[in-house]
Amino acid sequence: MKPEIYLYDSFKEWFVDELPKPKKVDLKFKTLERDITDKEILTDLQPTKTTLEELSYALNNNLFDKSCCYVGYIKDKSGVLRSVDVGWVAGGWNVLAYSVENPSEWGGWRQVFSPEFLSDALTTKNLPNELIINGIKYIKK
């Protein structure tokens, strides 16, 4: 049985009254380690944008855990990037939208959802054990 999905007025105003047909996606999740603003999330974690079709898939296919709250980033119908807040309340998923210019912070326990985090590509875990640059050998410790 598919869960109830409640789209709040802020979401409907900037996006749509009903979610579109789902598009399969493999979302990744990162738990915030501290209270943080949208601008900091976008800079530090560099989540790629999710689409409405991917959000629809996630909501209808148990990609979200009912015990967590989530934030992701989707462009609205005018092409403006918005933060999308997803949480399980009273038997259904609540979906709200906010301006990424909002100075409020997301709680450090919340999870960010995204098809990919570009910040992962910038970590040393993705480097080889040895790397030679301009004749200088670097060894990963």
C-alpha positions, -999 to +999 in steps of 0.1 A: +000+000+000+014+034-010+017+060+017-003+092+020+017+122+007+007+156+019+020+185-002+019+217+018+009+251+002+046+263+000+054+232-021+023+236-043+030+273-049+065+267-062+061+233-077+029+214-085-004+204-069+004+167-075+036+148-079+044+136-114+049+100-125+079+085-106+113+081-122+136+055-106+165+069-087+192+056-064+194+083-038+223+088-014+220+102+021+242+122+044+234+130+080+241+166+090+268+167+117+257+201+131+230+227+126+236+242+092+220+265+066+210+256+030+239+277+017+264+258+039+249+224+028+251+234-009+287+245-005+300+218+019+282+187+007+275+198-029+243+177-034+232+174-070+197+185-077+168+160-074+139+161-098+102+160-089+100+126-106+128+113-085+112+127-053+079+110-063+098+077-067+115+080-033+082+088-015+064+059-031+091+033-029+103+034+007+136+052+000+130+074+030+129+060+066+099+071+086+121+078+117+141+105+099+136+139+085+151+149+052+161+179+031+169+179-007+172+204-035+149+208-065+144+235-090+109+249-090+087+256-120+105+290-125+139+274-123+147+286-088+165+262-065+144+254-034+150+232-003+124+205+000+116+192+035+103+157+038+091+140+071+067+113+083+039+127+104+006+111+114+006+083+088+019+101+058+048+120+042+047+158+047+064+177+019+072+214+022+094+238+003+116+268+014+138+294-002+175+284+000+180+321+010+163+314+043+188+319+071+173+292+093+194+262+101+185+225+095+190+204+126+222+184+129+202+151+130+185+156+096+195+138+065+203+154+031+191+134+001+206+136-034+214+114-064+250+123-058+272+144-035+300+161-055+320+166-023+326+128-022+347+132-054+370+157-036+380+134-007+413+116-003+394+082-001+390+084-039+427+088-045+451+060-053+476+049-026+504+064-046+503+095-068+530+112-088+526+148-096+553+167-115+578+140-105+570+141-068+556+109-053+528+112-028+518+083-006+483+082+010+485+075+048 
